[in-house]
Amino acid sequence: MHANLGSILGKRGFDVEHAQDLGRKGESDTEQLAYAVEKKRCLITFNIKHFVLLHNEYISAEREHWGIIVSKQLPIGDMFRRL
């Protein structure tokens, strides 16, 4: 996800954490989702393929998460408007 998108959303009153700001950049997809679940947060990603598979794994295992928003990579302004 765009690093600046988190700060733009934060300035608009959204409660946002970016993996880069948390020092979590480079963590595996599984670890990113586990962190989001632990913190009861929705996760936003351009990594459609892997996170759709992770979602399906959670459903198969009857595990819950707080939402995964997947998107193809779009310009930051388009992402902001869509979110």
N, C-alpha and C positions, 0 to 999 in steps of 0.2 A: 504494500500500500504506500501511497505517496507520504513521505515523512512530514511534509508541510500540511497535509490534510488534517492531521490530528490537532495541530495548533490552530488552524482556521476554525475547525469545529469547536475546539475548546473556547475560543474567543466568542463564540456564539452561544455559549452556555451548556454545551454538551460535555459529559463526563467521559473523557477520552484518554486512553493510554496507548502509546505507540511502542512497538517492540524495540525500536532503535533507542528511544528515550529510556527504556527500562533496562537496557543492556542485554536484551534477549535476541537481538538480531543474530541469525546463524543457528538458533535453536531449531530442532526438528519440527516438522508440522505437528507431529503427535504431542511434543512438549508444548508447543504454542497453544494447541487446543486444550490440553490438560490445565495449563495456566489460566486460560479463559474460563474454564469450568470451575476451577478452584475459586476464582475471583467473581464468579457469577456475571460474566461479561459476554456480550456478543462479539464475535470475531469477524473482521472484514478483511478480505484477501482477493488478490488477483489469481491466486493459485487454485483455479477451479478444479482441475483434475484430482489433485491430492485431497482437497478438503471435501469434495463430494464423496470420495472413497472413505474418508474418515467419518463423515456423517453416517454413511451406510453401515460402517463398522459399529458405531455407537448404537444405531437403531437395532442392528442384529443382536447386539449384546444387551439390549434393553437398558442402555445407559442414556442419560440425558445431558444435553448441553444447553447453553443459553442463546443459541442461534449462531449461524454462520452465514454471512452475506458474501457471496462470491460474485465477481464481476470480471469481464474482460478488461484489459488495461485501457483506461480512458484518460483524457486530459483531466487535471486536477479540478478545474472549474466544472466539468461535466459530472465528476464524482461528487463534488460538493452539492450540486443541485439535486442529484438523484438521491443522495442520502437524506 
